[in-house]
Each structure stands twice: as structure tokens, then as C-alpha cells.
Amino acid sequence: MKCALYYSNKDIRIIEKDIPKINDDEVLLKVEASGICGSDVIEWYRKDKVPLVLGHEVTGIIAEVGKNVKKYKTDDRICAAHHVPCNTCKYCLSGHQTVCETLRTTNFDPGGFSEYLRLPEINVKNGIYLLPDSVSFEEGTFTEPLACVVRGQRLACVKPADTVIVFGSGLSGLLHISLLRTTGASKIIAVDINEKRLEYAKKFGADYTFNANNFDPEVIKDINEGFLSDIVILSTGADSAILQGLKSVRRGGTVLFFGAANDGAKLPLSINEIFWRSEVTLLSSYAGSILDHKTALELISSGRINVKDMITDRFPIENIVKGFELTVQAQDSLKVIINP
């Protein structure tokens, strides 16, 4: 089978590899679609792990099942989670499944940018979701990234009456905006440096858009009845966006750190200015739980979240470097799908 072996964003080599063998408790997946995630192109995060086969937003058809697997059968259409929790440890039992030690060690074999992959036993138990007939393979690849968004907004306790500002209108920012529109946020504000992406933000539900280069947080008060934003969602880790975000939250509000920051980035804040007497909550979220994946898939299958129109580019695995190039550039391209 063909695999895309990642060394860097500009050095991805198509190699031939044996189709993985499965045991009695595992599943072999024929990959039909695999999305390129923004985290796939973070080179500093990958540099000590290369070479490796990336790709974790996957859908496909079950090609083979182990004899002990009863819940699934060959030809089932599925999406699969690469990281899955144990559901029994202290983290899982306290509702923090996505920081479970088991979750951090689970993965596909070899990865979604390949023609086939092996789903280990724990992934079969805790990380397979049947695709409804109404959901295409490409749409199904959004289950994982949307699950991350669902979790983030759930932890931030976003309410229908809230005014929410989203920094960054890339794919994750647009998913946040779409979910906010679906769940009924009062006012949705998008901030980005890219005018094309601000157009996308408007298309997918933002009420107001601002270019970050000349954005003044005080303008939020004109939108939110004299208050700054109730919720700030940082879908970008740019230093300037973090600083603007921290200045955009009202007293008693919440800032959700969602996007990965630059390597070695520090919080540019004064404890007295941000926290003392302000009761501001700084919150982080990572990945999605089983519940979040199920919720995300239901949002997609019901049509409440339009992910189809977020797909801007499709490539065969042989052209994956071009897909990574577009994702790194973060210009007109939104979601790149690889079809192995």
C-alpha cells in the first residue's frame, strides 16, 4: 500500500508499505478520506518524532475484522478516532478524558495518510463511529475536529445569551463560529488578519468581522451593551491574537485557549490587570471525548453544521505536499482532503 512518510512540511515521501496485519480484536480500515489538520503542519511539534505517517481525521470502509469483533463488520462505513481514553482512570472519571494517559499513547497504525490502517483493540472499543448514509466520507472527516470544538465550547460553558469573539478564522475558527450560530449565541464576532477568511467567517455565521491589524477591543462595548466579550475563543496561537484576546474579555468572562501557540510562547499578561478583582477564567481544551465525537457526528448528519462547504481542496496521496503547502499558507484554502 502507499503511505505518505512525513519528514517536514516540504519533505513528504510516498513509500510502499505492507498492509498491516490485524489480530482477533482489531479492525483493518481502507481509508477513503483523510483531512489535513492544522496541527499536522506544526513542525516544531513533530521534529523529534519524524519520520512518521500523519493523518488523524479519517473515514473509510472496514476491510477486515478480527474474529472477536462483534460490533462491526466488513463494508461498514466509519470514522475513527486516533486517540481514545481508557474511561476508567482518575482523569476519565472526573470528566477529563482527553488528558487520559492512555489517550496520549493510542494511535493508528500507521496513520491516515495511507491506503489502509490498523485500528488497535482499544480504538475498536472506544473510537469507531458508524457513518450514516447521509454523510459522505469527506464530510465525516470533520467529526474529529468538530468534536474538539464541541468540547471546547462545552468546557467554556457558552450560553445562548453570550457575546462571543473568535480570534482566527481558519478551519477551527469557522467550526467554532458555525457551532455558536447553531447553538444560538447572541452575537458572534470574528477577528483575523486575512480578509478572505473574514469573508468565510461571515458566510458561516459571524455577525461582525474585524481585521486584527486595526482591531480595538473597545469596539466590543458598542456591540455588547457596554461590556467587553463574555467569551473569548483563541483559535489561533499568534502572540498578537492572544494579547488582543486577553484585552477583549469582560470581568467575570472566560478566555478559551484552543489553538496551539508558537514554540516557547509565553502569556503576555499582568496578573493584577487580568485577574485581581476581575474574576476572569483562563481555560484550555484539548481533543474530544467519546461524547464529543458522537455529538459532532450528529451535528453533521443532521445538517445543523455545514462542513461540506468548508472543503476547498482535494488531492490524491501522491500530491500531498501540495495539500500541506496550502494548509501552511493559510490563505484562501480552508480544508484540504487527501483521498488515498
C-alpha contacts under 8 A as a table, 3 or more apart, distances in Angstrom:
res1	aa1	res2	aa2	distance
1	M	16	E	5.47
1	M	17	K	5.36
1	M	18	D	6.03
1	M	19	I	5.93
1	M	114	S	7.26
1	M	115	E	5.84
1	M	116	Y	7.09
2	K	14	I	6.48
2	K	15	I	5.69
2	K	16	E	4.81
2	K	17	K	6.29
2	K	114	S	5.72
2	K	115	E	5.84
2	K	317	I	7.98
2	K	340	P	7.87
3	C	14	I	5.58
3	C	15	I	5.39
3	C	16	E	6.29
3	C	17	K	6.76
3	C	53	V	6.99
3	C	113	F	5.98
3	C	114	S	4.16
3	C	115	E	6.66
3	C	317	I	7.74
4	A	12	I	6.10
4	A	13	R	5.54
4	A	14	I	4.62
4	A	15	I	6.42
4	A	53	V	5.94
4	A	54	L	7.70
4	A	113	F	5.65
4	A	114	S	6.31
4	A	317	I	6.98
4	A	318	E	7.99
4	A	320	I	7.58
5	L	12	I	5.44
5	L	13	R	5.05
5	L	14	I	6.18
5	L	15	I	6.85
5	L	51	P	6.18
5	L	52	L	5.47
5	L	53	V	4.90
5	L	54	L	7.60
6	Y	9	N	7.41
6	Y	11	D	6.52
6	Y	12	I	4.53
6	Y	13	R	6.58
6	Y	50	V	6.58
6	Y	51	P	5.34
6	Y	52	L	5.33
6	Y	53	V	5.82
6	Y	54	L	6.89
7	Y	10	K	7.92
7	Y	11	D	5.39
7	Y	12	I	5.85
7	Y	13	R	7.93
7	Y	47	K	7.90
7	Y	50	V	5.40
7	Y	51	P	4.95
7	Y	52	L	7.18
8	S	11	D	4.88
8	S	12	I	6.53
8	S	43	E	6.48
8	S	47	K	7.78
8	S	50	V	7.95
9	N	12	I	6.85
9	N	41	V	6.17
9	N	43	E	7.07
9	N	321	V	7.16
9	N	324	F	6.21
9	N	325	E	7.14
10	K	321	V	6.36
10	K	324	F	7.76
10	K	325	E	7.43
11	D	321	V	7.44
12	I	320	I	7.58
12	I	321	V	6.27
14	I	317	I	7.79
14	I	318	E	6.62
19	I	116	Y	6.39
19	I	117	L	7.47
20	P	28	L	7.56
20	P	109	D	7.37
20	P	116	Y	7.47
20	P	117	L	6.52
20	P	118	R	5.97
21	K	28	L	7.86
21	K	118	R	7.39
22	I	25	D	7.75
22	I	26	E	5.54
22	I	27	V	6.40
22	I	28	L	6.56
22	I	65	V	7.84
22	I	66	G	6.81
22	I	118	R	6.53
23	N	26	E	5.48
23	N	66	G	5.83
24	D	65	V	7.53
24	D	66	G	3.85
24	D	67	K	5.02
24	D	68	N	5.35
24	D	69	V	7.15
25	D	65	V	7.71
25	D	66	G	5.11
25	D	67	K	6.91
25	D	68	N	5.30
25	D	69	V	5.64
25	D	120	P	7.52
25	D	121	E	5.29
25	D	124	V	7.84
26	E	65	V	6.24
26	E	66	G	5.29
26	E	69	V	7.04
26	E	118	R	7.17
26	E	119	L	5.80
26	E	120	P	5.23
26	E	121	E	4.99
26	E	124	V	6.48
27	V	62	I	6.98
27	V	63	A	7.76
27	V	64	E	5.87
27	V	65	V	4.59
27	V	66	G	6.16
27	V	69	V	7.93
27	V	118	R	5.98
27	V	119	L	5.18
27	V	120	P	7.04
27	V	121	E	7.83
27	V	124	V	6.90
28	L	62	I	5.99
28	L	63	A	5.54
28	L	64	E	5.03
28	L	65	V	6.37
28	L	116	Y	6.94
28	L	117	L	5.91
28	L	118	R	4.74
28	L	119	L	6.21
29	L	60	G	6.21
29	L	61	I	5.79
29	L	62	I	4.61
29	L	63	A	5.49
29	L	64	E	7.20
29	L	116	Y	5.51
29	L	117	L	5.34
29	L	118	R	6.29
29	L	119	L	7.24
30	K	60	G	5.41
30	K	61	I	5.24
30	K	62	I	6.08
30	K	63	A	5.83
30	K	115	E	6.04
30	K	116	Y	4.56
30	K	117	L	6.78
31	V	34	S	7.28
31	V	58	V	6.84
31	V	59	T	5.98
31	V	60	G	4.38
31	V	61	I	6.70
31	V	112	G	6.95
31	V	114	S	7.01
31	V	115	E	5.40
31	V	116	Y	5.52
31	V	117	L	7.24
31	V	339	N	7.81
31	V	340	P	6.52
32	E	58	V	7.68
32	E	59	T	5.87
32	E	60	G	4.51
32	E	61	I	7.12
32	E	115	E	7.80
32	E	137	F	6.51
32	E	339	N	5.83
32	E	340	P	6.28
33	A	58	V	5.83
33	A	59	T	5.47
33	A	60	G	6.59
33	A	137	F	5.95
33	A	138	E	5.69
33	A	141	T	6.87
33	A	337	I	6.49
33	A	338	I	5.78
33	A	339	N	4.75
33	A	340	P	6.71
34	S	55	G	6.34
34	S	56	H	7.15
34	S	57	E	5.33
34	S	58	V	4.45
34	S	59	T	6.56
34	S	112	G	5.86
34	S	113	F	6.53
34	S	138	E	7.56
34	S	141	T	6.24
34	S	337	I	5.68
34	S	338	I	5.14
34	S	339	N	6.46
34	S	340	P	7.79
35	G	55	G	6.92
35	G	56	H	7.50
35	G	57	E	5.17
35	G	58	V	6.69
35	G	138	E	7.96
35	G	141	T	6.03
35	G	142	F	7.75
35	G	335	K	7.17
35	G	336	V	5.96
35	G	337	I	4.48
35	G	338	I	6.03
36	I	40	D	6.52
36	I	55	G	6.65
36	I	57	E	7.32
36	I	323	G	7.55
36	I	324	F	7.29
36	I	327	T	7.49
36	I	335	K	7.12
36	I	336	V	5.71
36	I	337	I	6.28
36	I	338	I	7.32
37	C	40	D	5.22
37	C	41	V	7.39
37	C	55	G	7.77
37	C	57	E	7.46
38	G	41	V	5.74
38	G	42	I	7.20
38	G	327	T	6.93
38	G	328	V	7.88
39	S	42	I	5.39
39	S	260	A	7.74
40	D	43	E	7.90
40	D	54	L	6.93
40	D	55	G	7.42
41	V	324	F	6.92
41	V	327	T	7.44
41	V	328	V	6.46
42	I	45	Y	5.61
42	I	46	R	6.74
43	E	46	R	5.11
43	E	47	K	5.90
44	W	47	K	5.39
44	W	263	D	6.73
45	Y	48	D	7.50
46	R	49	K	5.29
46	R	50	V	6.20
47	K	50	V	5.87
49	K	52	L	6.95
52	L	110	P	7.94
53	V	110	P	5.90
53	V	111	G	5.04
53	V	112	G	7.36
53	V	113	F	6.38
53	V	114	S	7.64
54	L	110	P	7.88
54	L	111	G	5.12
54	L	112	G	6.15
54	L	113	F	5.96
55	G	58	V	7.11
55	G	111	G	5.26
55	G	112	G	3.92
55	G	113	F	5.07
56	H	81	A	7.14
56	H	82	H	5.78
56	H	108	F	7.79
56	H	111	G	6.65
56	H	112	G	5.44
57	E	80	A	7.70
57	E	81	A	7.56
57	E	112	G	7.02
57	E	141	T	4.99
57	E	142	F	6.88
57	E	143	T	7.58
57	E	144	E	5.99
57	E	145	P	7.46
58	V	79	C	5.83
58	V	80	A	6.19
58	V	81	A	7.84
58	V	112	G	5.86
58	V	140	G	7.61
58	V	141	T	5.21
59	T	77	R	7.52
59	T	78	I	5.66
59	T	79	C	4.20
59	T	80	A	6.48
59	T	137	F	5.61
59	T	138	E	7.48
59	T	140	G	6.20
59	T	141	T	5.84
60	G	77	R	5.86
60	G	78	I	5.70
60	G	79	C	6.52
60	G	137	F	6.66
61	I	74	T	7.42
61	I	75	D	5.34
61	I	76	D	5.58
61	I	77	R	4.74
61	I	78	I	6.28
62	I	65	V	7.30
62	I	73	K	6.90
62	I	74	T	4.89
62	I	75	D	5.09
62	I	76	D	5.41
62	I	77	R	6.68
62	I	78	I	7.37
63	A	74	T	5.32
63	A	75	D	6.26
64	E	73	K	7.54
64	E	74	T	5.56
65	V	69	V	6.30
65	V	72	Y	7.41
65	V	73	K	6.31
65	V	74	T	6.48
66	G	69	V	5.45
67	K	70	K	7.68
69	V	72	Y	6.50
69	V	73	K	7.96
70	K	73	K	7.37
72	Y	76	D	6.87
73	K	76	D	5.89
76	D	130	L	7.16
77	R	130	L	5.96
77	R	131	L	5.44
77	R	132	P	7.89
78	I	128	I	6.59
78	I	129	Y	5.49
78	I	130	L	4.41
78	I	131	L	4.92
79	C	128	I	6.12
79	C	129	Y	5.36
79	C	130	L	6.48
79	C	131	L	6.49
79	C	140	G	6.28
79	C	141	T	6.91
79	C	143	T	7.50
80	A	123	N	7.79
80	A	127	G	5.55
80	A	128	I	4.61
80	A	129	Y	6.16
81	A	84	V	6.53
81	A	123	N	7.04
81	A	127	G	4.78
81	A	128	I	6.46
81	A	144	E	6.84
82	H	106	T	6.68
82	H	107	N	4.68
82	H	108	F	5.57
82	H	123	N	7.09
82	H	127	G	7.24
83	H	103	L	4.99
83	H	104	R	6.51
83	H	105	T	7.44
83	H	106	T	5.14
83	H	107	N	5.51
83	H	123	N	7.63
83	H	127	G	7.74
84	V	98	T	7.92
84	V	102	T	7.17
84	V	103	L	4.61
84	V	104	R	7.93
84	V	106	T	6.35
84	V	122	I	7.31
84	V	123	N	6.19
84	V	126	N	6.11
84	V	127	G	5.96
84	V	289	S	7.70
84	V	290	I	7.84
85	P	92	C	7.16
85	P	97	Q	5.73
85	P	98	T	6.80
85	P	100	C	5.85
85	P	101	E	7.76
85	P	102	T	5.65
85	P	103	L	4.41
85	P	126	N	7.23
85	P	289	S	7.64
86	C	89	C	6.75
86	C	92	C	7.21
86	C	97	Q	7.92
86	C	100	C	7.17
86	C	102	T	5.84
86	C	103	L	6.94
86	C	122	I	7.86
86	C	126	N	7.99
87	N	92	C	5.03
87	N	93	L	6.69
87	N	97	Q	6.88
88	T	92	C	5.99
88	T	93	L	6.21
89	C	92	C	5.32
89	C	93	L	6.09
89	C	100	C	7.22
90	K	93	L	5.20
90	K	94	S	6.10
91	Y	94	S	5.29
91	Y	95	G	6.48
91	Y	96	H	4.93
91	Y	97	Q	5.77
91	Y	99	V	6.61
91	Y	100	C	5.57
92	C	95	G	5.23
92	C	96	H	5.13
92	C	97	Q	4.15
92	C	98	T	7.72
92	C	99	V	7.99
92	C	100	C	6.30
93	L	96	H	7.32
93	L	97	Q	7.62
94	S	97	Q	7.89
96	H	99	V	5.90
96	H	100	C	7.06
97	Q	100	C	5.25
97	Q	103	L	7.66
97	Q	289	S	5.96
98	T	103	L	6.58
98	T	286	Y	6.30
98	T	287	A	5.97
98	T	288	G	6.25
98	T	289	S	6.10
99	V	103	L	6.95
99	V	104	R	7.24
99	V	286	Y	7.67
100	C	103	L	5.19
100	C	104	R	6.61
101	E	104	R	5.23
101	E	105	T	6.71
102	T	105	T	5.28
102	T	106	T	6.31
103	L	106	T	5.43
106	T	123	N	7.63
107	N	111	G	7.79
107	N	119	L	7.99
107	N	120	P	7.96
107	N	123	N	7.92
108	F	111	G	5.16
108	F	112	G	7.44
108	F	117	L	6.51
108	F	118	R	6.16
108	F	119	L	5.80
108	F	120	P	7.25
109	D	117	L	5.31
109	D	118	R	4.97
109	D	119	L	6.77
109	D	120	P	7.91
110	P	114	S	7.48
110	P	117	L	5.83
110	P	118	R	7.13
111	G	114	S	6.31
111	G	117	L	6.35
112	G	115	E	7.82
112	G	116	Y	7.83
112	G	117	L	6.95
113	F	317	I	7.06
113	F	338	I	7.28
113	F	340	P	6.81
114	S	117	L	6.93
114	S	317	I	7.66
114	S	340	P	6.07
115	E	340	P	5.21
119	L	123	N	5.78
119	L	124	V	6.21
120	P	123	N	5.34
120	P	124	V	6.31
121	E	124	V	5.04
121	E	125	K	6.30
122	I	125	K	5.00
122	I	126	N	5.97
122	I	127	G	7.57
123	N	126	N	5.19
123	N	127	G	4.67
123	N	128	I	6.79
124	V	127	G	5.77
124	V	128	I	5.83
125	K	128	I	7.26
126	N	290	I	7.14
127	G	290	I	7.11
129	Y	294	K	7.47
131	L	135	V	6.27
131	L	136	S	7.98
131	L	140	G	7.02
132	P	135	V	5.53
132	P	301	S	6.92
133	D	136	S	7.31
134	S	301	S	6.44
135	V	139	E	6.06
135	V	140	G	6.22
135	V	300	I	7.43
135	V	301	S	5.77
136	S	139	E	5.14
136	S	140	G	6.07
137	F	140	G	4.99
137	F	141	T	6.60
138	E	141	T	5.46
138	E	142	F	7.64
138	E	308	K	7.76
138	E	337	I	7.12
139	E	142	F	5.79
139	E	143	T	7.83
139	E	300	I	7.55
139	E	307	V	6.20
139	E	308	K	5.86
140	G	143	T	5.56
140	G	297	L	7.39
140	G	300	I	7.82
141	T	144	E	6.75
142	F	145	P	5.45
142	F	146	L	5.82
142	F	307	V	7.01
143	T	146	L	5.30
143	T	147	A	5.94
143	T	293	H	6.15
143	T	296	A	5.52
143	T	297	L	5.41
143	T	300	I	7.65
144	E	147	A	5.04
144	E	148	C	6.51
144	E	287	A	7.94
144	E	288	G	7.17
144	E	293	H	6.33
144	E	296	A	7.68
145	P	148	C	5.19
145	P	149	V	6.59
145	P	172	S	7.20
145	P	287	A	7.84
146	L	149	V	4.97
146	L	150	V	6.13
146	L	172	S	7.85
146	L	175	L	6.45
146	L	293	H	7.67
146	L	296	A	5.58
147	A	150	V	4.99
147	A	151	R	6.19
147	A	287	A	7.22
147	A	288	G	5.03
147	A	289	S	7.44
147	A	292	D	4.76
147	A	293	H	4.77
147	A	294	K	7.86
147	A	295	T	7.15
147	A	296	A	5.10
148	C	151	R	5.23
148	C	152	G	6.23
148	C	285	S	7.84
148	C	286	Y	6.66
148	C	287	A	4.67
148	C	288	G	4.53
148	C	292	D	7.21
149	V	152	G	5.06
149	V	153	Q	6.27
149	V	172	S	7.25
149	V	175	L	6.84
149	V	176	H	5.99
149	V	179	L	7.97
149	V	288	G	7.85
150	V	153	Q	5.46
150	V	154	R	6.09
150	V	179	L	7.61
150	V	288	G	7.61
150	V	292	D	6.02
150	V	295	T	7.63
150	V	296	A	6.88
151	R	154	R	5.04
151	R	155	L	6.12
151	R	285	S	7.11
151	R	286	Y	7.99
151	R	287	A	7.54
151	R	288	G	5.80
151	R	289	S	7.46
151	R	292	D	5.96
152	G	155	L	5.29
152	G	156	A	6.19
152	G	256	L	7.32
152	G	258	F	7.15
152	G	284	S	7.57
152	G	285	S	5.30
152	G	286	Y	7.50
153	Q	156	A	4.92
153	Q	157	C	6.13
153	Q	158	V	5.74
153	Q	176	H	7.98
154	R	157	C	5.08
154	R	158	V	6.55
155	L	285	S	7.42
156	A	231	I	7.73
156	A	254	T	6.80
156	A	255	V	7.97
156	A	256	L	6.66
156	A	283	L	7.15
158	V	162	D	6.72
158	V	185	A	7.66
158	V	231	I	7.23
159	K	162	D	5.45
159	K	184	G	7.83
159	K	185	A	6.45
160	P	183	T	6.70
160	P	184	G	4.83
160	P	185	A	4.26
160	P	186	S	5.78
161	A	184	G	7.68
161	A	185	A	5.79
161	A	186	S	4.85
162	D	185	A	5.49
162	D	186	S	5.30
162	D	187	K	6.85
162	D	230	D	5.79
162	D	231	I	7.07
163	T	185	A	6.50
163	T	186	S	5.48
163	T	187	K	4.60
163	T	188	I	6.04
163	T	189	I	7.77
163	T	224	N	6.60
163	T	229	S	5.62
163	T	230	D	5.43
163	T	231	I	6.59
164	V	185	A	7.18
164	V	186	S	7.89
164	V	187	K	6.28
164	V	188	I	5.13
164	V	189	I	6.19
164	V	229	S	5.87
164	V	230	D	6.04
164	V	231	I	4.77
164	V	232	V	5.86
164	V	233	I	7.41
165	I	188	I	5.89
165	I	189	I	4.44
165	I	190	A	5.81
165	I	191	V	7.49
165	I	229	S	6.46
165	I	231	I	6.46
165	I	232	V	5.04
165	I	233	I	6.20
166	V	169	S	7.54
166	V	173	G	6.50
166	V	176	H	7.57
166	V	177	I	7.30
166	V	188	I	7.57
166	V	189	I	6.07
166	V	190	A	4.93
166	V	191	V	6.28
166	V	232	V	6.12
166	V	233	I	4.76
166	V	234	L	6.13
166	V	235	S	6.78
167	F	173	G	7.13
167	F	190	A	6.01
167	F	191	V	4.85
167	F	192	D	6.20
167	F	232	V	7.72
167	F	233	I	6.20
167	F	234	L	5.04
167	F	235	S	5.65
167	F	236	T	6.34
167	F	241	A	6.50
167	F	245	G	7.26
168	G	173	G	5.48
168	G	190	A	7.17
168	G	191	V	5.99
168	G	192	D	5.04
168	G	234	L	6.91
168	G	235	S	5.17
168	G	236	T	5.17
169	S	172	S	7.21
169	S	173	G	4.50
169	S	174	L	5.52
169	S	190	A	6.87
169	S	191	V	7.07
169	S	192	D	5.99
169	S	197	R	5.58
169	S	198	L	6.44
169	S	200	Y	7.49
169	S	201	A	6.07
169	S	235	S	7.54
170	G	173	G	5.22
170	G	174	L	6.11
170	G	197	R	6.74
170	G	235	S	7.83
170	G	330	A	7.28
170	G	334	L	6.44
171	L	174	L	5.19
171	L	175	L	6.25
171	L	310	M	7.57
171	L	334	L	5.78
171	L	335	K	6.58
172	S	175	L	5.04
172	S	176	H	6.20
172	S	235	S	6.30
173	G	176	H	5.02
173	G	177	I	6.20
173	G	235	S	5.38
174	L	177	I	4.93
174	L	178	S	6.00
174	L	200	Y	7.54
174	L	201	A	6.00
174	L	204	F	6.60
175	L	178	S	5.00
175	L	179	L	6.07
176	H	179	L	5.20
176	H	180	L	6.08
177	I	180	L	5.05
177	I	181	R	6.17
177	I	188	I	7.07
177	I	201	A	7.14
177	I	204	F	6.63
177	I	205	G	5.97
177	I	206	A	6.29
178	S	181	R	5.14
178	S	182	T	6.16
178	S	204	F	5.61
178	S	205	G	5.85
178	S	305	I	6.31
178	S	306	N	7.76
179	L	182	T	4.94
179	L	183	T	6.03
179	L	305	I	6.87
180	L	183	T	5.25
180	L	184	G	5.99
180	L	185	A	5.32
180	L	188	I	7.35
181	R	184	G	5.22
181	R	185	A	6.03
181	R	188	I	7.67
181	R	205	G	5.71
181	R	206	A	7.74
182	T	185	A	7.97
182	T	304	R	6.50
182	T	305	I	7.17
185	A	188	I	6.76
187	K	206	A	7.84
187	K	207	D	6.25
187	K	223	I	7.93
187	K	224	N	7.94
188	I	205	G	7.47
188	I	206	A	5.01
188	I	207	D	5.22
188	I	208	Y	6.51
189	I	206	A	5.69
189	I	207	D	5.98
189	I	208	Y	4.77
189	I	209	T	5.75
189	I	210	F	7.77
190	A	198	L	7.00
190	A	201	A	6.53
190	A	206	A	6.16
190	A	207	D	7.99
190	A	208	Y	6.27
190	A	209	T	4.72
190	A	210	F	6.31
191	V	198	L	7.22
191	V	209	T	5.83
191	V	210	F	4.88
191	V	211	N	5.73
191	V	212	A	5.61
191	V	215	F	7.83
192	D	195	E	7.34
192	D	197	R	7.15
192	D	198	L	6.40
192	D	210	F	6.75
192	D	211	N	5.31
192	D	212	A	5.14
193	I	211	N	5.19
193	I	212	A	5.03
193	I	213	N	6.19
194	N	197	R	5.36
194	N	198	L	6.41
194	N	211	N	7.18
194	N	331	Q	7.16
195	E	198	L	4.94
195	E	199	E	6.35
195	E	211	N	7.01
196	K	199	E	5.07
196	K	200	Y	6.53
196	K	331	Q	7.40
196	K	332	D	6.36
197	R	200	Y	4.87
197	R	201	A	6.16
197	R	331	Q	7.44
197	R	332	D	7.07
198	L	201	A	4.81
198	L	202	K	6.30
198	L	209	T	6.16
198	L	210	F	7.50
198	L	211	N	7.73
199	E	202	K	5.17
199	E	203	K	6.29
200	Y	203	K	4.94
200	Y	204	F	6.22
201	A	204	F	5.29
201	A	205	G	6.34
201	A	206	A	5.47
201	A	209	T	7.44
202	K	205	G	5.39
202	K	206	A	4.64
202	K	207	D	6.66
202	K	208	Y	7.35
202	K	209	T	7.04
203	K	206	A	7.22
206	A	209	T	6.81
210	F	214	N	7.83
210	F	215	F	6.19
211	N	214	N	6.00
211	N	215	F	6.00
212	A	215	F	4.87
212	A	241	A	7.67
216	D	219	V	5.94
217	P	220	I	5.72
217	P	221	K	7.97
217	P	228	L	7.39
217	P	244	Q	7.07
217	P	247	K	6.49
217	P	248	S	5.12
218	E	221	K	5.71
218	E	222	D	7.70
218	E	228	L	7.14
218	E	248	S	7.62
219	V	222	D	5.47
219	V	223	I	7.02
220	I	223	I	5.07
220	I	224	N	5.98
220	I	226	G	7.76
220	I	227	F	6.95
220	I	228	L	5.38
220	I	229	S	6.50
220	I	248	S	7.54
221	K	224	N	5.06
221	K	225	E	5.91
221	K	226	G	4.13
221	K	227	F	4.63
221	K	228	L	5.25
221	K	229	S	7.87
222	D	225	E	6.10
222	D	226	G	5.94
222	D	227	F	7.88
223	I	226	G	7.43
224	N	227	F	5.30
224	N	228	L	6.60
224	N	229	S	7.01
227	F	250	R	6.21
228	L	248	S	5.75
228	L	249	V	5.33
228	L	250	R	4.49
229	S	232	V	6.50
229	S	248	S	5.89
229	S	249	V	4.76
229	S	250	R	5.50
229	S	253	G	7.21
230	D	249	V	6.13
230	D	250	R	5.92
230	D	252	G	7.79
230	D	253	G	4.85
230	D	254	T	6.59
231	I	249	V	6.56
231	I	253	G	5.79
231	I	254	T	4.95
231	I	255	V	5.94
231	I	256	L	7.57
232	V	245	G	6.28
232	V	246	L	7.99
232	V	248	S	7.10
232	V	249	V	6.23
232	V	253	G	8.00
232	V	254	T	6.22
232	V	255	V	4.60
232	V	256	L	6.05
233	I	245	G	7.78
233	I	255	V	6.00
233	I	256	L	4.82
233	I	257	F	6.45
233	I	258	F	6.80
234	L	237	G	6.90
234	L	241	A	7.35
234	L	242	I	6.86
234	L	245	G	6.97
234	L	255	V	7.43
234	L	256	L	6.02
234	L	257	F	5.15
234	L	258	F	5.49
234	L	259	G	6.19
235	S	257	F	7.16
235	S	258	F	5.18
235	S	259	G	4.51
236	T	241	A	6.96
236	T	242	I	7.95
236	T	258	F	7.28
236	T	259	G	4.71
236	T	260	A	6.81
236	T	261	A	7.12
237	G	241	A	6.95
237	G	242	I	6.66
237	G	259	G	5.23
237	G	260	A	5.17
237	G	261	A	3.72
237	G	262	N	6.42
238	A	241	A	5.25
238	A	242	I	6.34
238	A	261	A	6.17
238	A	262	N	6.92
239	D	242	I	5.21
239	D	243	L	6.35
239	D	261	A	7.59
239	D	262	N	7.88
239	D	265	A	7.39
240	S	243	L	5.20
240	S	244	Q	6.20
241	A	244	Q	5.04
241	A	245	G	5.88
242	I	245	G	4.96
242	I	246	L	6.19
242	I	267	L	7.72
242	I	268	P	7.92
243	L	246	L	5.28
243	L	247	K	6.46
243	L	268	P	6.42
243	L	269	L	7.66
244	Q	247	K	5.16
244	Q	248	S	6.22
245	G	248	S	4.99
245	G	249	V	6.84
245	G	255	V	7.40
246	L	249	V	6.07
246	L	255	V	7.16
246	L	269	L	7.86
246	L	274	I	7.53
249	V	253	G	5.75
249	V	254	T	6.82
249	V	255	V	6.98
249	V	280	V	7.73
250	R	253	G	5.21
250	R	280	V	7.62
251	R	278	S	4.75
251	R	279	E	6.07
251	R	280	V	5.89
252	G	278	S	6.11
252	G	279	E	4.79
252	G	280	V	4.90
252	G	281	T	7.19
253	G	279	E	7.40
253	G	280	V	5.22
253	G	281	T	6.34
254	T	280	V	5.79
254	T	281	T	4.63
254	T	282	L	5.97
254	T	283	L	7.10
255	V	280	V	7.63
255	V	281	T	6.20
255	V	282	L	4.95
255	V	283	L	5.99
256	L	282	L	6.23
256	L	283	L	4.79
256	L	284	S	5.55
256	L	285	S	7.42
257	F	282	L	7.44
257	F	283	L	6.03
257	F	284	S	4.76
257	F	285	S	6.87
258	F	284	S	6.21
258	F	285	S	6.04
258	F	286	Y	7.30
261	A	265	A	6.22
262	N	265	A	5.34
269	L	273	E	7.58
269	L	274	I	6.87
270	S	273	E	5.14
270	S	274	I	6.00
271	I	274	I	5.38
271	I	275	F	5.40
271	I	276	W	6.66
272	N	275	F	5.58
272	N	276	W	4.76
272	N	277	R	7.96
273	E	276	W	6.52
274	I	278	S	6.49
274	I	280	V	6.96
275	F	278	S	5.10
275	F	279	E	5.82
275	F	280	V	5.84
276	W	279	E	6.96
288	G	291	L	7.85
288	G	292	D	5.43
288	G	293	H	6.42
289	S	292	D	5.02
289	S	293	H	6.33
290	I	293	H	5.18
290	I	294	K	6.33
291	L	294	K	5.16
291	L	295	T	6.13
292	D	295	T	5.05
292	D	296	A	6.02
293	H	296	A	5.04
293	H	297	L	6.15
294	K	297	L	5.25
294	K	298	E	6.24
295	T	298	E	5.15
295	T	299	L	6.23
296	A	299	L	5.10
296	A	300	I	6.33
297	L	300	I	5.10
297	L	301	S	6.02
298	E	301	S	5.08
298	E	302	S	5.89
299	L	302	S	5.39
299	L	303	G	6.32
299	L	304	R	5.30
299	L	305	I	5.64
300	I	303	G	5.25
300	I	304	R	6.26
300	I	305	I	5.30
300	I	306	N	6.86
300	I	307	V	7.14
301	S	304	R	7.76
302	S	305	I	7.77
303	G	306	N	6.10
306	N	309	D	6.45
306	N	310	M	7.64
307	V	310	M	5.24
307	V	311	I	7.19
308	K	311	I	5.81
309	D	312	T	7.52
310	M	334	L	6.18
310	M	335	K	6.00
311	I	314	R	7.86
311	I	334	L	6.44
311	I	335	K	4.72
311	I	336	V	6.35
311	I	337	I	7.29
312	T	333	S	5.72
312	T	334	L	5.77
312	T	335	K	5.58
312	T	336	V	6.29
313	D	323	G	7.64
313	D	333	S	7.00
313	D	334	L	7.86
313	D	335	K	6.49
313	D	336	V	4.74
313	D	337	I	6.29
314	R	323	G	7.81
314	R	336	V	5.69
314	R	337	I	4.77
314	R	338	I	5.85
314	R	339	N	7.13
315	F	318	E	7.74
315	F	319	N	5.82
315	F	320	I	6.51
315	F	323	G	6.89
315	F	336	V	7.65
315	F	337	I	6.44
315	F	338	I	5.06
315	F	339	N	6.15
316	P	319	N	5.64
316	P	320	I	6.83
316	P	338	I	5.64
316	P	339	N	4.97
316	P	340	P	5.72
317	I	320	I	5.16
317	I	338	I	5.92
317	I	339	N	6.21
317	I	340	P	5.02
318	E	321	V	7.97
319	N	322	K	5.64
319	N	323	G	6.90
320	I	323	G	4.94
320	I	324	F	6.33
320	I	338	I	6.88
321	V	324	F	5.08
321	V	325	E	6.11
322	K	325	E	4.93
322	K	326	L	6.30
323	G	326	L	5.29
323	G	327	T	6.29
323	G	336	V	6.02
323	G	337	I	7.83
323	G	338	I	7.75
324	F	327	T	5.01
324	F	328	V	6.08
325	E	328	V	5.20
325	E	329	Q	6.20
326	L	329	Q	5.13
326	L	330	A	6.36
326	L	331	Q	7.49
326	L	333	S	6.20
326	L	336	V	7.89
327	T	330	A	5.30
327	T	333	S	6.88
327	T	334	L	7.41
327	T	335	K	7.66
327	T	336	V	7.19
330	A	333	S	6.31
330	A	334	L	7.25
331	Q	334	L	7.74
333	S	336	V	7.39
